[in-house]
Each structure stands twice: as structure tokens, then as C-alpha cells.
């Protein structure tokens, strides 16, 4: 997969490698000068009983590639109490 890069940041949504080759047959997606970077899909993981997934995923650089980032936060005491009450 690949993603478009503008001003050093990922924009838009990832493109499957086959779709990229069909749309841009003469571009080398591994050459950053062409405005694309490798994209690595990271599946959303189970975050546990007392975590909340914030908006996401966002696309961020990790090393030389861009990947999904899933941001989480701990539940508030009120949210935890509600989850515990629903579990009873």
C-alpha cells in the first residue's frame, strides 16, 4: 500500500499497490520525490475493558513508512463505574 505525501505529511487515504500501479504506471512509489510513501496497515487491537479508542486511525510516520495510529485514553472513574454496572 502507498499514501500520498504533501509537505512531508500523509494526506488522503492509502492506495492498494495494484491500484497505484494501474493509476500511475510510470511512477516509482518507493521514490519520495514522487510524492508517495509506503503505507503499513495496522489493525485496531483490543484495548481492554477500561480504555476508550479516540478518533482514528490517524496516519503518521513511523520510520520510513506511514502507518495507522490508534489513540486511546483511560476511562474516567464515571465511565468505569458505568461499565462495571452494565457487567453485573
Backbone bond lengths (Angstrom), bond angles and torsions (degrees), N, CA, C in turn:
res aa  C-N    CA-C-N  psi(-1)  N-CA   C-N-CA  omega(-1)  CA-C   N-CA-C  phi
1 X - - - 1.439 - - 1.526 108.77 -
2 X 1.333 114.34 155.34 1.454 121.32 179.43 1.521 108.86 -138.45
3 X 1.337 115.64 160.30 1.450 120.95 177.67 1.527 108.53 -140.27
4 X 1.327 115.76 145.91 1.467 120.96 -179.93 1.532 109.22 -71.80
5 X 1.336 115.12 143.74 1.461 122.48 179.15 1.524 108.30 -120.75
6 X 1.323 116.64 128.09 1.460 122.43 174.77 1.525 107.95 -130.88
7 X 1.308 116.64 130.91 1.472 122.04 -178.20 1.523 111.77 51.88
8 X 1.329 116.01 36.40 1.462 121.41 177.02 1.513 115.14 79.88
9 X 1.343 117.76 1.71 1.463 120.84 -176.81 1.528 111.13 -120.60
10 X 1.346 117.31 145.36 1.465 120.06 176.99 1.524 110.61 -68.70
11 X 1.324 115.70 139.82 1.466 121.60 177.44 1.525 108.92 -134.52
12 X 1.315 115.62 154.10 1.458 119.89 179.18 1.508 112.00 73.63
13 X 1.321 114.71 -151.75 1.460 120.88 -177.70 1.517 110.03 -120.87
14 X 1.326 117.41 156.99 1.464 120.82 179.53 1.533 111.44 -60.30
15 X 1.328 113.99 152.84 1.457 122.36 179.10 1.523 107.85 -118.36
16 X 1.316 116.36 130.15 1.464 119.64 175.63 1.520 109.37 -60.97
17 X 1.326 116.99 145.46 1.460 121.47 -176.83 1.526 111.39 -56.44
18 X 1.310 118.29 -44.11 1.465 121.23 -179.28 1.525 110.93 -63.43
19 X 1.327 117.24 -42.64 1.465 120.43 177.52 1.528 110.79 -63.77
20 X 1.333 116.36 -38.76 1.460 120.07 178.31 1.523 110.00 -60.85
21 X 1.334 116.79 -47.84 1.470 120.64 -178.51 1.527 111.21 -61.51
22 X 1.332 117.05 -36.61 1.466 119.97 179.03 1.533 110.92 -71.33
23 X 1.318 117.51 -40.97 1.464 120.94 -177.30 1.530 112.71 -76.35
24 X 1.316 116.76 -34.26 1.465 121.97 -176.16 1.530 109.91 -130.69
25 X 1.317 117.70 67.30 1.470 120.12 -173.35 1.529 114.18 -62.77
26 X 1.323 118.73 -22.66 1.461 120.94 -176.53 1.524 114.11 -101.35
27 X 1.329 117.12 2.53 1.467 120.02 -179.36 1.522 110.69 -98.86
28 X 1.311 115.15 141.90 1.461 121.65 172.75 1.527 107.37 -93.87
29 X 1.333 118.55 108.16 1.467 120.29 -176.40 1.524 113.41 -68.86
30 X 1.314 117.68 -13.55 1.464 119.56 179.81 1.529 111.67 -87.06
31 X 1.334 116.99 -3.55 1.468 121.42 177.94 1.519 108.56 -97.47
32 X 1.337 118.20 107.68 1.470 120.86 -177.05 1.530 113.61 -56.13
33 X 1.314 117.56 -23.44 1.462 120.38 179.00 1.523 111.58 -63.14
34 X 1.314 117.65 -20.02 1.461 121.89 179.29 1.518 112.76 -82.49
35 X 1.328 118.01 -3.87 1.460 121.30 175.98 1.511 115.15 84.72
36 X 1.324 117.12 22.44 1.465 121.04 177.66 1.523 109.25 -134.78
37 X 1.320 116.00 158.83 1.461 121.73 175.90 1.522 108.50 -140.23
38 X 1.319 115.15 159.30 1.461 120.15 175.23 1.525 108.52 -64.34
39 X 1.328 116.15 141.81 1.457 121.71 177.06 1.521 108.57 -120.81
40 X 1.325 115.97 134.34 1.467 121.85 178.81 1.521 108.10 -115.83
41 X 1.322 116.08 118.92 1.467 121.96 179.52 1.523 108.95 -77.62
42 X 1.333 115.97 126.71 1.464 122.15 176.48 1.528 107.02 -114.92
43 X 1.307 116.25 115.66 1.465 120.62 -179.32 1.524 110.17 -66.67
44 X 1.320 115.32 145.89 1.467 119.91 175.88 1.520 108.46 -65.88
45 X 1.308 115.44 130.76 1.454 120.77 -179.10 1.519 110.47 -98.69
46 X 1.328 115.23 158.96 1.457 119.82 174.06 1.527 107.05 -65.93
47 X 1.314 116.47 124.67 1.458 120.03 -174.85 1.528 113.24 -96.65
48 X 1.290 116.95 -3.05 1.451 119.32 178.86 1.518 112.66 97.95
49 X 1.312 114.40 170.16 1.458 122.00 -172.29 1.530 113.78 -67.08
50 X 1.316 117.91 -34.48 1.465 120.41 -172.83 1.529 113.82 -112.93
51 X 1.327 116.35 30.97 1.465 121.60 176.36 1.519 108.49 -119.62
52 X 1.321 115.95 152.61 1.460 122.75 177.47 1.521 107.28 -122.27
53 X 1.332 116.54 130.89 1.463 120.21 174.54 1.519 107.74 -82.56
54 X 1.307 115.34 125.22 1.456 120.70 176.74 1.521 107.72 -80.94
55 X 1.301 118.18 -171.67 1.454 119.95 179.29 1.522 109.23 -55.02
56 X 1.262 114.77 151.16 1.458 116.09 179.06 1.490 111.17 163.93
57 X 1.257 115.51 173.10 1.452 122.67 0.09 1.520 111.65 -80.01
58 X 1.331 114.20 159.08 1.456 119.56 168.22 1.521 105.85 -102.54
59 X 1.301 116.56 162.74 1.458 121.25 -179.68 1.518 107.98 -109.50
60 X 1.337 116.04 122.12 1.461 120.22 -176.60 1.519 110.44 -137.99
61 X 1.326 114.73 153.37 1.459 120.74 175.75 1.518 109.87 -68.63
62 X 1.315 115.88 132.82 1.463 123.11 170.30 1.522 104.78 -134.08
63 X 1.305 115.93 102.76 1.464 119.94 -173.13 1.519 109.99 68.87
64 X 1.335 116.13 -129.65 1.459 121.58 -177.53 1.519 113.21 -94.09
65 X 1.306 118.17 4.99 1.461 121.77 -178.12 1.527 109.75 -128.35
66 X 1.318 114.80 165.77 1.458 121.48 176.08 1.522 106.96 -105.59
67 X 1.328 116.73 142.27 1.466 118.84 178.65 1.515 110.78 -144.92
68 X 1.345 114.47 167.04 1.460 121.29 175.31 1.522 109.15 -66.24
69 X 1.317 115.74 138.41 1.468 121.69 172.49 1.524 106.88 -123.98
70 X 1.315 115.78 123.98 1.469 122.24 178.92 1.515 108.18 -105.14
71 X 1.315 117.21 110.95 1.460 121.44 -179.96 1.525 109.37 -88.61
72 X 1.328 115.06 139.99 1.466 120.96 178.95 1.520 109.10 -131.25
73 X 1.293 114.12 166.40 1.468 120.54 171.95 1.518 107.50 -144.10
74 X 1.326 115.05 158.24 1.458 119.97 174.70 1.522 109.02 -73.60
75 X 1.323 115.82 147.05 1.467 119.89 175.44 1.516 110.04 -68.46
76 X 1.318 114.94 150.72 1.457 120.50 173.26 1.525 108.24 -71.84
77 X 1.331 117.65 163.00 1.469 119.41 176.19 1.533 112.15 -56.36
78 X 1.330 116.79 -36.45 1.469 120.23 179.54 1.534 110.86 -66.36
79 X 1.315 116.16 -42.02 1.469 119.91 178.87 1.528 110.75 -65.41
80 X 1.327 116.51 -40.98 1.473 120.60 178.62 1.521 110.64 -61.57
81 X 1.339 116.58 -42.43 1.453 120.36 179.79 1.527 111.00 -63.18
82 X 1.324 116.70 -39.13 1.460 120.63 178.02 1.526 111.88 -65.57
83 X 1.320 116.82 -42.03 1.469 120.98 177.57 1.522 109.61 -62.88
84 X 1.329 116.64 -44.58 1.466 120.11 179.80 1.532 110.97 -63.22
85 X 1.330 116.75 -38.20 1.458 120.19 -179.78 1.534 110.25 -66.39
86 X 1.315 117.44 -39.72 1.458 121.22 179.42 1.530 111.83 -68.93
87 X 1.337 116.49 -25.39 1.460 120.93 -179.57 1.516 113.46 -79.37
88 X 1.312 116.50 -15.50 1.473 119.68 -175.89 1.510 111.46 -73.88
